[in-house]
Amino acid sequence: MPEWTWCGQAVPKSEIAFFCQVLVVYIIIRTSVHNLTVGTETQSLWIILLSSSVGYLMPSPVIKVEKDHVSPDTSEQ
């Protein structure tokens, strides 16, 4: 895995990219909320940016399926 040096320590490149992406998304969210509260003319733009940024940060839902230890095709005798 490629690594970059940051503050004298080796850090994975993917980790730095992730934190930079999250920082940019938080800046977009803050700017969107600010512009919506101020009341600019392009409210639909800021609503779209805000909703897509929040959707990017939220984790994907996962359905947990519990597996039975007994297979469904075995019949009781």
C-alpha positions as CSV (number, residue, x, y, z in Angstrom):
1,M,0.0,0.0,0.0
2,P,1.5,3.4,-0.9
3,E,2.3,5.6,2.0
4,W,2.9,9.3,2.4
5,T,5.0,11.0,5.1
6,W,3.0,13.4,7.4
7,C,4.5,14.9,10.5
8,G,7.4,12.6,10.2
9,Q,5.4,9.4,10.2
10,A,4.3,7.1,7.4
11,V,0.6,7.3,6.8
12,P,-1.4,5.3,4.2
13,K,-2.3,7.3,1.2
14,S,-6.0,6.1,1.3
15,E,-6.3,7.3,4.8
16,I,-5.2,10.8,3.9
17,A,-7.5,10.9,0.9
18,F,-10.5,9.8,3.0
19,F,-9.9,12.5,5.6
20,C,-9.5,15.1,2.9
21,Q,-12.8,14.0,1.2
22,V,-14.6,14.2,4.5
23,L,-13.2,17.6,5.3
24,V,-14.3,18.9,1.9
25,V,-17.8,17.5,2.4
26,Y,-18.1,19.1,5.8
27,I,-17.1,22.5,4.3
28,I,-19.8,22.0,1.6
29,I,-22.4,21.2,4.3
30,R,-21.4,24.2,6.4
31,T,-21.5,26.5,3.3
32,S,-24.8,25.1,2.2
33,V,-26.4,25.6,5.7
34,H,-25.1,29.1,5.9
35,N,-26.4,30.1,2.4
36,L,-29.8,28.6,3.2
37,T,-30.1,30.5,6.4
38,V,-29.0,33.8,4.8
39,G,-31.5,33.3,2.1
40,T,-29.7,33.5,-1.2
41,E,-31.5,33.4,-4.6
42,T,-30.1,29.9,-5.5
43,Q,-31.7,27.9,-2.7
44,S,-32.3,24.9,-4.9
45,L,-28.5,24.6,-5.6
46,W,-27.7,24.7,-1.9
47,I,-30.4,22.2,-1.0
48,I,-29.1,19.8,-3.6
49,L,-25.5,20.2,-2.4
50,L,-26.6,19.7,1.2
51,S,-28.7,16.6,0.6
52,S,-26.1,14.9,-1.7
53,S,-23.3,15.7,0.9
54,V,-25.3,14.2,3.7
55,G,-26.0,11.2,1.6
56,Y,-22.3,10.7,0.9
57,L,-21.5,10.8,4.6
58,M,-24.2,8.4,5.8
59,P,-23.3,4.7,5.9
60,S,-25.0,2.3,3.5
61,P,-27.7,0.3,5.2
62,V,-27.1,-3.4,5.6
63,I,-29.7,-6.0,6.2
64,K,-28.5,-8.6,8.7
65,V,-29.9,-12.1,7.9
66,E,-29.8,-14.6,10.7
67,K,-29.0,-18.1,9.4
68,D,-30.6,-21.2,10.7
69,H,-28.4,-24.1,11.6
70,V,-30.9,-26.5,10.2
71,S,-31.2,-26.6,6.4
72,P,-34.8,-26.0,5.1
73,D,-34.9,-29.1,3.0
74,T,-34.5,-31.6,5.8
75,S,-37.7,-33.1,7.0
76,E,-38.3,-34.5,10.5
77,Q,-38.9,-38.2,10.6
